[in-house]
Amino acid sequence: MNINISEKAVHWFKDEMEASSGDYVKFFARYGGSSPLHDGFSMGITKETPDELAVETVIDGIHYYIEERDLWFFDGHDLHVDTDVNHGELAFHYEKAS
């Protein structure tokens, strides 16, 4: 499993979450909402130091990660993070990992 962050999304994290080198941004399964992978769960994000780091991508010194306990949510898919140009928000896409 991989985490792919677009350049526009990296700028979003820096501007909106004030993420900077040395910070950790966690992607996690959040109860409520909906996603293409699971009804009743959606993607959550927060700045937090990891407990059980399972997958990590580092860009400009910012650590984007998923913990072991949230791997079930991705169901063998890679996470692609981009921005929705119409709304200025993050957009999450999932592709079956090869």
Secondary structure, 3 states (H helix, E strand, C coil): CCEEECHHHHHHHHHHCCCCCCCEEEEEEEEEEECCCCEEEEEEEEECCCCCEEEEEEECCEEEEEEHHHHHHHCCEEEEEEEECCCCEEEEEEEECC
